[in-house]
Amino acid sequence: MNLLDAVLVALAEPTRRQLLDLLAERGEASASTLAQALPVTRQAIVKHLAVLDDAGLVSSRRAGREVRYRTRPERLAQAARDLSELATAWETRLATIKRLAEEGD
């Protein structure tokens, strides 16, 4: 799975988007802290954070006995650039199809 696919898969789940929002607001938080803010278990939060980590959207660091997570906005920015490039490519293709269709009339 390429980077863009991993980011889109990670962002497809509403709970993971909520986790990113919470981390963006708080700067850094543990899975236990995040679980208190959402109606899911700590174990579910850890699984969601693993998907976000695999996509490069969050990073973690150990602080004593707990693991603290924070967002990695540069990865989301890269995905946005990739989507923009994809949109430009499709717009070019569609313009070509339109031109060819109009020439045929």
SULLINGI-V373309 format. One record per pair of residues at least 6 apart in sequence whose ideal C-beta (glycine too) atoms are under 7 Angstrom apart, sorted by the first residue. I is the first residue (numbers start at 1). GAP is how many residues later the second one is. D is the distance in whole Angstrom. If there is no record, write none. Layout:
i | gap | d
I | GAP | D
I | GAP | D
This chain:
i | gap | d
3 | 53 | 7
3 | 75 | 7
4 | 75 | 6
4 | 78 | 5
6 | 48 | 6
6 | 49 | 4
7 | 48 | 5
7 | 50 | 7
7 | 68 | 7
7 | 72 | 4
10 | 6 | 6
10 | 41 | 5
10 | 42 | 5
10 | 45 | 4
10 | 47 | 6
11 | 6 | 6
15 | 23 | 7
15 | 25 | 6
15 | 33 | 6
16 | 32 | 5
16 | 35 | 6
16 | 36 | 6
18 | 20 | 6
19 | 15 | 6
19 | 29 | 6
19 | 30 | 7
19 | 33 | 7
20 | 32 | 7
20 | 37 | 6
20 | 51 | 6
22 | 7 | 7
22 | 12 | 6
22 | 15 | 6
23 | 6 | 6
23 | 35 | 6
23 | 46 | 6
23 | 47 | 6
23 | 48 | 5
24 | 47 | 5
27 | 43 | 6
28 | 40 | 5
28 | 41 | 7
28 | 42 | 5
29 | 39 | 7
29 | 40 | 6
30 | 36 | 5
30 | 37 | 6
30 | 38 | 6
31 | 11 | 5
31 | 14 | 5
31 | 15 | 5
31 | 18 | 6
31 | 36 | 7
32 | 10 | 6
34 | 11 | 5
35 | 6 | 7
35 | 7 | 4
35 | 10 | 5
38 | 7 | 7
49 | 9 | 6
49 | 20 | 6
52 | 6 | 4
53 | 7 | 6
56 | 16 | 6
56 | 19 | 4
57 | 14 | 7
57 | 15 | 6
57 | 18 | 5
57 | 19 | 6
58 | 11 | 5
58 | 12 | 7
58 | 13 | 6
58 | 14 | 6
59 | 11 | 6
59 | 13 | 5
60 | 7 | 5
60 | 8 | 7
60 | 9 | 5
61 | 7 | 6
